[in-house]
Structures are given as structure tokens and as C-alpha cells.
Amino acid sequence: KNSDGPDAQAALRKYKYLGQSKWSNTYTIFARGLRNSMALTVSPAGWVMQAENARALNSDVEPHEELNIVQEGRHYGFPYCYNFRAKVPE
């Protein structure tokens, strides 16, 4: 089932492999709240990892750029917070 709409923004989608170089047109949401992904890979151990360019602030120390080990079903903050604890003022 596709999960389109505002809740699907900044999400990592999971598609089923059908074989013979074909993928399903439908997907499920694997994880949410991943802002400005710059890199995505799967390790040989099966970990899904994502590098993130955090929100722009006029600061030399924050927000932190992140390397996330993405876990299925987890929300990583965007658009509600950054650095896993700092609330977005707007």
C-alpha cells in the first residue's frame, strides 16, 4: 500500500523486489523524519545507514550532521525536531 501525503515526506520507502530486475509499484514506509539525506547504503551486515545534512542555522556548532542507523518504524525527527531533542521553533 502506498502511504502518500504529508506523512510520507522525508520518508524512506520500502519496495518489494519481484524478480527479473522488476520492483513493485507499491511501497510501505520503512522510516520517517529523515531530512536532507546525502547518502544511503546497506552494510554487509544488513544495516540501513543514512547520512543527513541537518537544518540550516546561523551557528558554528549546531545543528549536528548525522549518520543514522535506520531502524524500521522509527521517526527521526523532521520536521518536529533536530539533534533528536531540539524542538523546531516554528
PDB file as gemmi writes it, atoms N, CA and C in Angstrom:
CRYST1    1.000    1.000    1.000  90.00  90.00  90.00 P 1                      
ATOM      1  N   LYS A   1       0.847  -1.179   0.000  1.00  0.00           N  
ATOM      2  CA  LYS A   1       0.000   0.000   0.000  1.00  0.00           C  
ATOM      3  C   LYS A   1       0.889   1.238   0.000  1.00  0.00           C  
ATOM      4  N   ASN A   2       0.576   2.185  -0.847  1.00  0.00           N  
ATOM      5  CA  ASN A   2       1.303   3.451  -0.857  1.00  0.00           C  
ATOM      6  C   ASN A   2       0.811   4.331   0.274  1.00  0.00           C  
ATOM      7  N   SER A   3       1.733   5.041   0.902  1.00  0.00           N  
ATOM      8  CA  SER A   3       1.407   5.920   2.021  1.00  0.00           C  
ATOM      9  C   SER A   3       1.710   7.358   1.643  1.00  0.00           C  
ATOM     10  N   ASP A   4       1.105   7.843   0.570  1.00  0.00           N  
ATOM     11  CA  ASP A   4       1.353   9.204   0.116  1.00  0.00           C  
ATOM     12  C   ASP A   4       0.717  10.211   1.054  1.00  0.00           C  
ATOM     13  N   GLY A   5       1.057  11.476   0.860  1.00  0.00           N  
ATOM     14  CA  GLY A   5       0.523  12.550   1.678  1.00  0.00           C  
ATOM     15  C   GLY A   5       1.625  13.165   2.509  1.00  0.00           C  
ATOM     16  N   PRO A   6       1.270  14.127   3.346  1.00  0.00           N  
ATOM     17  CA  PRO A   6       2.282  14.849   4.106  1.00  0.00           C  
ATOM     18  C   PRO A   6       3.104  13.953   5.018  1.00  0.00           C  
ATOM     19  N   ASP A   7       2.523  12.864   5.496  1.00  0.00           N  
ATOM     20  CA  ASP A   7       3.248  11.975   6.391  1.00  0.00           C  
ATOM     21  C   ASP A   7       4.315  11.153   5.670  1.00  0.00           C  
ATOM     22  N   ALA A   8       4.242  11.093   4.341  1.00  0.00           N  
ATOM     23  CA  ALA A   8       5.220  10.340   3.562  1.00  0.00           C  
ATOM     24  C   ALA A   8       6.437  11.188   3.210  1.00  0.00           C  
ATOM     25  N   GLN A   9       6.398  12.483   3.512  1.00  0.00           N  
ATOM     26  CA  GLN A   9       7.537  13.342   3.218  1.00  0.00           C  
ATOM     27  C   GLN A   9       8.701  12.972   4.126  1.00  0.00           C  
ATOM     28  N   ALA A  10       9.904  13.115   3.612  1.00  0.00           N  
ATOM     29  CA  ALA A  10      11.129  12.817   4.359  1.00  0.00           C  
ATOM     30  C   ALA A  10      11.122  11.372   4.857  1.00  0.00           C  
ATOM     31  N   ALA A  11      10.577  10.476   4.053  1.00  0.00           N  
ATOM     32  CA  ALA A  11      10.465   9.072   4.448  1.00  0.00           C  
ATOM     33  C   ALA A  11      11.333   8.189   3.577  1.00  0.00           C  
ATOM     34  N   LEU A  12      11.696   7.073   4.128  1.00  0.00           N  
ATOM     35  CA  LEU A  12      12.429   6.044   3.396  1.00  0.00           C  
ATOM     36  C   LEU A  12      11.416   4.972   3.024  1.00  0.00           C  
ATOM     37  N   ARG A  13      11.265   4.744   1.732  1.00  0.00           N  
ATOM     38  CA  ARG A  13      10.268   3.791   1.230  1.00  0.00           C  
ATOM     39  C   ARG A  13      10.886   2.414   1.038  1.00  0.00           C  
ATOM     40  N   LYS A  14      10.063   1.393   1.220  1.00  0.00           N  
ATOM     41  CA  LYS A  14      10.483   0.009   1.020  1.00  0.00           C  
ATOM     42  C   LYS A  14       9.621  -0.600  -0.079  1.00  0.00           C  
ATOM     43  N   TYR A  15      10.277  -1.045  -1.157  1.00  0.00           N  
ATOM     44  CA  TYR A  15       9.600  -1.664  -2.289  1.00  0.00           C  
ATOM     45  C   TYR A  15       9.917  -3.155  -2.316  1.00  0.00           C  
ATOM     46  N   LYS A  16       8.972  -3.954  -2.721  1.00  0.00           N  
ATOM     47  CA  LYS A  16       9.184  -5.391  -2.835  1.00  0.00           C  
ATOM     48  C   LYS A  16       9.852  -5.711  -4.179  1.00  0.00           C  
ATOM     49  N   TYR A  17      10.889  -6.542  -4.122  1.00  0.00           N  
ATOM     50  CA  TYR A  17      11.555  -6.998  -5.348  1.00  0.00           C  
ATOM     51  C   TYR A  17      10.756  -8.158  -5.925  1.00  0.00           C  
ATOM     52  N   LEU A  18      10.383  -8.043  -7.195  1.00  0.00           N  
ATOM     53  CA  LEU A  18       9.536  -9.048  -7.847  1.00  0.00           C  
ATOM     54  C   LEU A  18      10.335 -10.083  -8.628  1.00  0.00           C  
ATOM     55  N   GLY A  19      11.639  -9.842  -8.764  1.00  0.00           N  
ATOM     56  CA  GLY A  19      12.474 -10.750  -9.543  1.00  0.00           C  
ATOM     57  C   GLY A  19      12.640 -10.245 -10.965  1.00  0.00           C  
ATOM     58  N   GLN A  20      13.605 -10.780 -11.658  1.00  0.00           N  
ATOM     59  CA  GLN A  20      13.882 -10.419 -13.050  1.00  0.00           C  
ATOM     60  C   GLN A  20      14.026  -8.902 -13.230  1.00  0.00           C  
ATOM     61  N   SER A  21      14.753  -8.271 -12.323  1.00  0.00           N  
ATOM     62  CA  SER A  21      15.030  -6.830 -12.363  1.00  0.00           C  
ATOM     63  C   SER A  21      13.775  -5.962 -12.283  1.00  0.00           C  
ATOM     64  N   LYS A  22      12.723  -6.471 -11.658  1.00  0.00           N  
ATOM     65  CA  LYS A  22      11.482  -5.708 -11.521  1.00  0.00           C  
ATOM     66  C   LYS A  22      11.147  -5.486 -10.055  1.00  0.00           C  
ATOM     67  N   TRP A  23      10.585  -4.291  -9.777  1.00  0.00           N  
ATOM     68  CA  TRP A  23      10.192  -3.906  -8.433  1.00  0.00           C  
ATOM     69  C   TRP A  23       8.712  -3.550  -8.429  1.00  0.00           C  
ATOM     70  N   SER A  24       8.059  -3.764  -7.318  1.00  0.00           N  
ATOM     71  CA  SER A  24       6.653  -3.412  -7.155  1.00  0.00           C  
ATOM     72  C   SER A  24       6.466  -1.904  -7.297  1.00  0.00           C  
ATOM     73  N   ASN A  25       5.313  -1.475  -7.775  1.00  0.00           N  
ATOM     74  CA  ASN A  25       4.974  -0.057  -7.842  1.00  0.00           C  
ATOM     75  C   ASN A  25       4.467   0.469  -6.507  1.00  0.00           C  
ATOM     76  N   THR A  26       4.087  -0.419  -5.614  1.00  0.00           N  
ATOM     77  CA  THR A  26       3.596  -0.006  -4.296  1.00  0.00           C  
ATOM     78  C   THR A  26       4.715  -0.145  -3.275  1.00  0.00           C  
ATOM     79  N   TYR A  27       4.566   0.540  -2.167  1.00  0.00           N  
ATOM     80  CA  TYR A  27       5.612   0.539  -1.148  1.00  0.00           C  
ATOM     81  C   TYR A  27       5.000   0.692   0.236  1.00  0.00           C  
ATOM     82  N   THR A  28       5.820   0.443   1.232  1.00  0.00           N  
ATOM     83  CA  THR A  28       5.497   0.765   2.612  1.00  0.00           C  
ATOM     84  C   THR A  28       6.542   1.764   3.096  1.00  0.00           C  
ATOM     85  N   ILE A  29       6.223   2.493   4.144  1.00  0.00           N  
ATOM     86  CA  ILE A  29       7.172   3.437   4.712  1.00  0.00           C  
ATOM     87  C   ILE A  29       8.061   2.664   5.693  1.00  0.00           C  
ATOM     88  N   PHE A  30       9.359   2.664   5.450  1.00  0.00           N  
ATOM     89  CA  PHE A  30      10.328   1.973   6.298  1.00  0.00           C  
ATOM     90  C   PHE A  30      10.662   2.819   7.531  1.00  0.00           C  
ATOM     91  N   ALA A  31      10.906   4.125   7.322  1.00  0.00           N  
ATOM     92  CA  ALA A  31      11.202   5.058   8.424  1.00  0.00           C  
ATOM     93  C   ALA A  31      10.799   6.454   7.978  1.00  0.00           C  
ATOM     94  N   ARG A  32      10.583   7.351   8.946  1.00  0.00           N  
ATOM     95  CA  ARG A  32      10.134   8.715   8.660  1.00  0.00           C  
ATOM     96  C   ARG A  32      11.070   9.733   9.300  1.00  0.00           C  
ATOM     97  N   GLY A  33      10.905  10.989   8.874  1.00  0.00           N  
ATOM     98  CA  GLY A  33      11.608  12.089   9.509  1.00  0.00           C  
ATOM     99  C   GLY A  33      13.069  12.211   9.148  1.00  0.00           C  
ATOM    100  N   LEU A  34      13.467  11.699   7.993  1.00  0.00           N  
ATOM    101  CA  LEU A  34      14.861  11.761   7.551  1.00  0.00           C  
ATOM    102  C   LEU A  34      15.020  12.948   6.602  1.00  0.00           C  
ATOM    103  N   ARG A  35      15.631  14.008   7.091  1.00  0.00           N  
ATOM    104  CA  ARG A  35      15.724  15.260   6.342  1.00  0.00           C  
ATOM    105  C   ARG A  35      17.040  15.331   5.576  1.00  0.00           C  
ATOM    106  N   ASN A  36      16.976  15.815   4.341  1.00  0.00           N  
ATOM    107  CA  ASN A  36      18.167  16.096   3.527  1.00  0.00           C  
ATOM    108  C   ASN A  36      19.168  14.950   3.495  1.00  0.00           C  
ATOM    109  N   SER A  37      18.710  13.795   3.101  1.00  0.00           N  
ATOM    110  CA  SER A  37      19.615  12.647   3.002  1.00  0.00           C  
ATOM    111  C   SER A  37      20.675  12.908   1.948  1.00  0.00           C  
ATOM    112  N   MET A  38      21.935  12.710   2.328  1.00  0.00           N  
ATOM    113  CA  MET A  38      23.052  12.892   1.398  1.00  0.00           C  
ATOM    114  C   MET A  38      23.656  11.559   0.987  1.00  0.00           C  
ATOM    115  N   ALA A  39      23.390  10.526   1.762  1.00  0.00           N  
ATOM    116  CA  ALA A  39      23.944   9.203   1.460  1.00  0.00           C  
ATOM    117  C   ALA A  39      23.021   8.147   2.050  1.00  0.00           C  
ATOM    118  N   LEU A  40      22.948   7.023   1.369  1.00  0.00           N  
ATOM    119  CA  LEU A  40      22.143   5.903   1.845  1.00  0.00           C  
ATOM    120  C   LEU A  40      22.844   4.629   1.399  1.00  0.00           C  
ATOM    121  N   THR A  41      23.026   3.703   2.324  1.00  0.00           N  
ATOM    122  CA  THR A  41      23.680   2.442   1.988  1.00  0.00           C  
ATOM    123  C   THR A  41      23.167   1.339   2.899  1.00  0.00           C  
ATOM    124  N   VAL A  42      23.405   0.121   2.488  1.00  0.00           N  
ATOM    125  CA  VAL A  42      23.118  -1.040   3.321  1.00  0.00           C  
ATOM    126  C   VAL A  42      24.448  -1.742   3.548  1.00  0.00           C  
ATOM    127  N   SER A  43      24.790  -1.959   4.818  1.00  0.00           N  
ATOM    128  CA  SER A  43      26.063  -2.590   5.158  1.00  0.00           C  
ATOM    129  C   SER A  43      26.006  -4.081   4.855  1.00  0.00           C  
ATOM    130  N   PRO A  44      27.169  -4.754   4.772  1.00  0.00           N  
ATOM    131  CA  PRO A  44      27.166  -6.208   4.573  1.00  0.00           C  
ATOM    132  C   PRO A  44      26.404  -6.949   5.675  1.00  0.00           C  
ATOM    133  N   ALA A  45      26.308  -6.341   6.860  1.00  0.00           N  
ATOM    134  CA  ALA A  45      25.562  -6.960   7.964  1.00  0.00           C  
ATOM    135  C   ALA A  45      24.062  -6.712   7.849  1.00  0.00           C  
ATOM    136  N   GLY A  46      23.629  -5.885   6.869  1.00  0.00           N  
ATOM    137  CA  GLY A  46      22.207  -5.617   6.666  1.00  0.00           C  
ATOM    138  C   GLY A  46      21.708  -4.338   7.301  1.00  0.00           C  
ATOM    139  N   TRP A  47      22.583  -3.541   7.909  1.00  0.00           N  
ATOM    140  CA  TRP A  47      22.166  -2.267   8.497  1.00  0.00           C  
ATOM    141  C   TRP A  47      21.887  -1.262   7.403  1.00  0.00           C  
ATOM    142  N   VAL A  48      20.780  -0.544   7.502  1.00  0.00           N  
ATOM    143  CA  VAL A  48      20.478   0.562   6.604  1.00  0.00           C  
ATOM    144  C   VAL A  48      21.046   1.811   7.262  1.00  0.00           C  
ATOM    145  N   MET A  49      21.933   2.522   6.546  1.00  0.00           N  
ATOM    146  CA  MET A  49      22.577   3.712   7.107  1.00  0.00           C  
ATOM    147  C   MET A  49      22.315   4.907   6.202  1.00  0.00           C  
ATOM    148  N   GLN A  50      22.115   6.074   6.835  1.00  0.00           N  
ATOM    149  CA  GLN A  50      21.772   7.296   6.125  1.00  0.00           C  
ATOM    150  C   GLN A  50      22.573   8.449   6.716  1.00  0.00           C  
ATOM    151  N   ALA A  51      23.196   9.252   5.841  1.00  0.00           N  
ATOM    152  CA  ALA A  51      23.882  10.477   6.262  1.00  0.00           C  
ATOM    153  C   ALA A  51      22.959  11.646   5.973  1.00  0.00           C  
ATOM    154  N   GLU A  52      22.893  12.575   6.930  1.00  0.00           N  
ATOM    155  CA  GLU A  52      21.921  13.652   6.868  1.00  0.00           C  
ATOM    156  C   GLU A  52      22.588  15.011   6.998  1.00  0.00           C  
ATOM    157  N   ASN A  53      22.179  15.928   6.122  1.00  0.00           N  
ATOM    158  CA  ASN A  53      22.577  17.330   6.211  1.00  0.00           C  
ATOM    159  C   ASN A  53      21.481  18.026   7.001  1.00  0.00           C  
ATOM    160  N   ALA A  54      21.765  18.383   8.242  1.00  0.00           N  
ATOM    161  CA  ALA A  54      20.739  18.915   9.139  1.00  0.00           C  
ATOM    162  C   ALA A  54      20.265  20.299   8.714  1.00  0.00           C  
ATOM    163  N   ARG A  55      19.302  20.823   9.443  1.00  0.00           N  
ATOM    164  CA  ARG A  55      18.691  22.110   9.107  1.00  0.00           C  
ATOM    165  C   ARG A  55      19.708  23.233   9.203  1.00  0.00           C  
ATOM    166  N   ALA A  56      19.482  24.288   8.465  1.00  0.00           N  
ATOM    167  CA  ALA A  56      20.398  25.427   8.415  1.00  0.00           C  
ATOM    168  C   ALA A  56      20.106  26.395   9.558  1.00  0.00           C  
ATOM    169  N   LEU A  57      21.109  26.650  10.371  1.00  0.00           N  
ATOM    170  CA  LEU A  57      21.029  27.637  11.437  1.00  0.00           C  
ATOM    171  C   LEU A  57      22.269  28.525  11.359  1.00  0.00           C  
ATOM    172  N   ASN A  58      22.200  29.708  11.920  1.00  0.00           N  
ATOM    173  CA  ASN A  58      23.358  30.596  11.961  1.00  0.00           C  
ATOM    174  C   ASN A  58      24.212  30.249  13.173  1.00  0.00           C  
ATOM    175  N   SER A  59      24.811  29.066  13.152  1.00  0.00           N  
ATOM    176  CA  SER A  59      25.616  28.592  14.270  1.00  0.00           C  
ATOM    177  C   SER A  59      26.773  27.767  13.733  1.00  0.00           C  
ATOM    178  N   ASP A  60      27.913  27.870  14.389  1.00  0.00           N  
ATOM    179  CA  ASP A  60      29.070  27.065  14.001  1.00  0.00           C  
ATOM    180  C   ASP A  60      29.055  25.685  14.645  1.00  0.00           C  
ATOM    181  N   VAL A  61      28.190  25.469  15.632  1.00  0.00           N  
ATOM    182  CA  VAL A  61      28.211  24.201  16.359  1.00  0.00           C  
ATOM    183  C   VAL A  61      26.932  23.371  16.217  1.00  0.00           C  
ATOM    184  N   GLU A  62      25.855  23.986  15.789  1.00  0.00           N  
ATOM    185  CA  GLU A  62      24.603  23.236  15.622  1.00  0.00           C  
ATOM    186  C   GLU A  62      23.900  23.671  14.354  1.00  0.00           C  
ATOM    187  N   PRO A  63      23.069  22.865  13.808  1.00  0.00           N  
ATOM    188  CA  PRO A  63      22.743  21.513  14.234  1.00  0.00           C  
ATOM    189  C   PRO A  63      23.832  20.536  13.803  1.00  0.00           C  
ATOM    190  N   HIS A  64      23.831  19.370  14.413  1.00  0.00           N  
ATOM    191  CA  HIS A  64      24.816  18.346  14.092  1.00  0.00           C  
ATOM    192  C   HIS A  64      24.419  17.638  12.802  1.00  0.00           C  
ATOM    193  N   GLU A  65      25.401  17.369  11.952  1.00  0.00           N  
ATOM    194  CA  GLU A  65      25.145  16.474  10.827  1.00  0.00           C  
ATOM    195  C   GLU A  65      25.051  15.074  11.438  1.00  0.00           C  
ATOM    196  N   GLU A  66      24.275  14.192  10.844  1.00  0.00           N  
ATOM    197  CA  GLU A  66      24.036  12.896  11.471  1.00  0.00           C  
ATOM    198  C   GLU A  66      24.345  11.746  10.532  1.00  0.00           C  
ATOM    199  N   LEU A  67      24.790  10.657  11.123  1.00  0.00           N  
ATOM    200  CA  LEU A  67      24.867   9.369  10.457  1.00  0.00           C  
ATOM    201  C   LEU A  67      23.930   8.465  11.240  1.00  0.00           C  
ATOM    202  N   ASN A  68      22.841   8.069  10.620  1.00  0.00           N  
ATOM    203  CA  ASN A  68      21.812   7.274  11.296  1.00  0.00           C  
ATOM    204  C   ASN A  68      21.879   5.819  10.860  1.00  0.00           C  
ATOM    205  N   ILE A  69      21.790   4.924  11.819  1.00  0.00           N  
ATOM    206  CA  ILE A  69      21.496   3.524  11.513  1.00  0.00           C  
ATOM    207  C   ILE A  69      19.978   3.450  11.575  1.00  0.00           C  
ATOM    208  N   VAL A  70      19.362   3.329  10.415  1.00  0.00           N  
ATOM    209  CA  VAL A  70      17.912   3.468  10.291  1.00  0.00           C  
ATOM    210  C   VAL A  70      17.224   2.180  10.727  1.00  0.00           C  
ATOM    211  N   GLN A  71      16.290   2.325  11.653  1.00  0.00           N  
ATOM    212  CA  GLN A  71      15.512   1.195  12.144  1.00  0.00           C  
ATOM    213  C   GLN A  71      14.087   1.302  11.628  1.00  0.00           C  
ATOM    214  N   GLU A  72      13.553   0.195  11.170  1.00  0.00           N  
ATOM    215  CA  GLU A  72      12.206   0.174  10.602  1.00  0.00           C  
ATOM    216  C   GLU A  72      11.179   0.643  11.624  1.00  0.00           C  
ATOM    217  N   GLY A  73      10.282   1.544  11.171  1.00  0.00           N  
ATOM    218  CA  GLY A  73       9.208   2.044  12.004  1.00  0.00           C  
ATOM    219  C   GLY A  73       9.561   3.258  12.848  1.00  0.00           C  
ATOM    220  N   ARG A  74      10.824   3.646  12.870  1.00  0.00           N  
ATOM    221  CA  ARG A  74      11.247   4.774  13.711  1.00  0.00           C  
ATOM    222  C   ARG A  74      11.053   6.105  12.999  1.00  0.00           C  
ATOM    223  N   HIS A  75      10.827   7.164  13.780  1.00  0.00           N  
ATOM    224  CA  HIS A  75      10.742   8.529  13.257  1.00  0.00           C  
ATOM    225  C   HIS A  75      11.989   9.278  13.707  1.00  0.00           C  
ATOM    226  N   TYR A  76      12.670   9.941  12.766  1.00  0.00           N  
ATOM    227  CA  TYR A  76      13.958  10.572  13.038  1.00  0.00           C  
ATOM    228  C   TYR A  76      13.877  12.090  13.247  1.00  0.00           C  
ATOM    229  N   GLY A  77      12.685  12.634  13.420  1.00  0.00           N  
ATOM    230  CA  GLY A  77      12.555  13.997  13.898  1.00  0.00           C  
ATOM    231  C   GLY A  77      11.988  15.037  12.968  1.00  0.00           C  
ATOM    232  N   PHE A  78      12.372  15.046  11.699  1.00  0.00           N  
ATOM    233  CA  PHE A  78      11.917  16.094  10.789  1.00  0.00           C  
ATOM    234  C   PHE A  78      10.418  15.974  10.555  1.00  0.00           C  
ATOM    235  N   PRO A  79       9.653  17.018  10.596  1.00  0.00           N  
ATOM    236  CA  PRO A  79      10.002  18.431  10.743  1.00  0.00           C  
ATOM    237  C   PRO A  79       9.858  18.949  12.170  1.00  0.00           C  
ATOM    238  N   TYR A  80       9.748  18.063  13.145  1.00  0.00           N  
ATOM    239  CA  TYR A  80       9.419  18.474  14.508  1.00  0.00           C  
ATOM    240  C   TYR A  80      10.622  18.845  15.365  1.00  0.00           C  
ATOM    241  N   CYS A  81      11.738  18.188  15.143  1.00  0.00           N  
ATOM    242  CA  CYS A  81      12.917  18.467  15.960  1.00  0.00           C  
ATOM    243  C   CYS A  81      14.178  18.142  15.163  1.00  0.00           C  
ATOM    244  N   TYR A  82      15.312  18.538  15.724  1.00  0.00           N  
ATOM    245  CA  TYR A  82      16.616  18.194  15.161  1.00  0.00           C  
ATOM    246  C   TYR A  82      17.534  17.839  16.323  1.00  0.00           C  
ATOM    247  N   ASN A  83      18.664  17.200  16.048  1.00  0.00           N  
ATOM    248  CA  ASN A  83      19.581  16.718  17.087  1.00  0.00           C  
ATOM    249  C   ASN A  83      18.873  15.798  18.081  1.00  0.00           C  
ATOM    250  N   PHE A  84      17.784  15.180  17.688  1.00  0.00           N  
ATOM    251  CA  PHE A  84      16.981  14.236  18.479  1.00  0.00           C  
ATOM    252  C   PHE A  84      16.344  14.837  19.720  1.00  0.00           C  
ATOM    253  N   ARG A  85      16.583  16.128  20.008  1.00  0.00           N  
ATOM    254  CA  ARG A  85      15.960  16.677  21.216  1.00  0.00           C  
ATOM    255  C   ARG A  85      15.598  18.142  21.097  1.00  0.00           C  
ATOM    256  N   ALA A  86      16.180  18.881  20.137  1.00  0.00           N  
ATOM    257  CA  ALA A  86      15.906  20.311  20.000  1.00  0.00           C  
ATOM    258  C   ALA A  86      14.644  20.505  19.167  1.00  0.00           C  
ATOM    259  N   LYS A  87      13.634  21.122  19.777  1.00  0.00           N  
ATOM    260  CA  LYS A  87      12.375  21.349  19.060  1.00  0.00           C  
ATOM    261  C   LYS A  87      12.555  22.463  18.037  1.00  0.00           C  
ATOM    262  N   VAL A  88      11.916  22.287  16.895  1.00  0.00           N  
ATOM    263  CA  VAL A  88      11.923  23.318  15.857  1.00  0.00           C  
ATOM    264  C   VAL A  88      10.995  24.435  16.319  1.00  0.00           C  
ATOM    265  N   PRO A  89      11.492  25.671  16.396  1.00  0.00           N  
ATOM    266  CA  PRO A  89      10.670  26.743  16.948  1.00  0.00           C  
ATOM    267  C   PRO A  89       9.397  27.029  16.175  1.00  0.00           C  
ATOM    268  N   GLU A  90       9.403  26.854  14.869  1.00  0.00           N  
ATOM    269  CA  GLU A  90       8.189  27.151  14.109  1.00  0.00           C  
ATOM    270  C   GLU A  90       7.275  25.948  14.081  1.00  0.00           C  
TER     271      GLU A  90                                                      
END                                                                             
